[in-house]
């Protein structure tokens, strides 16, 4: 099985019909493909502690209750190259054991193998912070 682990970025992405999502100890990243030429004024994005909604040109792309809570004031979205929206959410619980198994409560779950890889990455990230990066290079 080919690993979805991206060596350069250290990311373990979970693919979705609209793009992908991945996480670190502190943040959840969501990348949504949008039609080329999309403008910021075409985007409606609502980020709340436990809820997210994203619509482009009136078409809902993502909506629901998040897997866990986030820091509302820290959530951001950007439109990149007029073809991708990147949403960054700050986790409320930033422990290595807080590995989200899905983006929303009942949607966009990582398969068991990807989930295992995500958990390993978060555990490694925690150890690197506690012991210093040089121990793992």
N, C-alpha and C positions, 0 to 999 in steps of 0.2 A: 504494500500500500504506500502510495507516495504521500509524504508528510505535507500538510498545509503550512508547516512552520516556515516563515520567511526569514532566512538566516540574517540578511542584512539589517532588517528592522527588529528582529526578535519577536515578531507578531505571530499569533496563532489565530487566523481569521475563521469566522463561521460564515459561510456563504448563505445568501438569501436570494429570493427572486428579484429583489430590487437592488442588491449590492452585497454588503458584508458588514459584520460587526466584530470587534475584538476588544480585549480589556487588558489593563495593567492593574497593579494593586490599587491604584487611586482613581482610575478613570475608565470609562467605557466610551469607545469610539464607534461611530456609525457612519458608514459611507454609502450614500444613496446615489445611484446613477439617475440623471435627469436628461431630458432631451437637449441636445447641443443648442446653444444659443439662449438657454434659460436665463432670465434676468432676476435679480433679487426681488424686484417688485412682484414677480410671479409666484414667490414662495410665501407660504403661510406655515410658520413653525411655532408650536407651543411646547415649552419645556417646563414641566412642573415636577415636584419631588417624586411622585410615583406615576406620572402620566406623560405621554408624549403624543404629539400629533404633527404630521407633516403632509402638506398638500402643495402641489405644483400646478399652476394654471387651473385651479379648481378641482383637480383630481387627487383624491386622498391616496397617499403612498404608504403611510405608516401611521398607525393609531392604536393605542392601547395602554394597559397598565404595565409599567416597568417591572422587571423581576424583583428589584429591591429599590430602596429609596436613594435619592441623589440630593445634592446640595443645589437647590433651585437657583440661587444667585450665581452659581458657578457654571451653569450650562450655557453653551454657545453653539451657534451654527455658522458656517461660512459656505459660500458658493464658490467653488474652485473651477477655473477655466470655463465657466458657464456650462458645465456638464456634469458636475458632481457636487453634492451637498455633504459636508462633513459636520457631524454633530459630536460634540464632546461633552460628556456628563461626568461630574465629579461624584464618586461614590460616597455615601455617608459612612458606611462601614468599610474601612480600608485594610482589613486583616487579610492575610494570605488565604485564610480559610473561607473568605467571602468571594468565591469564584462563581460568577453568575452562570447558571446552567442554560439559561435562555435570555434573550433580550427582553421579551415581554413575558408575562406570567404563563401564558399557554401557547406562545408562538415563537418561532425562530430559535428553537432549541439546538444546541450543539449536539452532534451525534456522540455516542460514548467515547469514541477514540479521540475526537477533537476536544471533548470536555476534559479527558485525561491529560492531553497535551497542554491545555490552558492551565489546569491546576498545577502541573509541573513547572510551567513558566512562572506562575505567580509565586510558587514556593521558592524557586531559584531567585527571583527578584527580591523576595523578602530576605533571603540569606545574604545576597549581595549587599543589601542595605545595612544589615546588621554586622556583617563581618568585613565589609569593604570589597569593592569590585576586583581588586588585584588578586584575591584568593581564587577567583573563578576564571581567570583569563588564560 
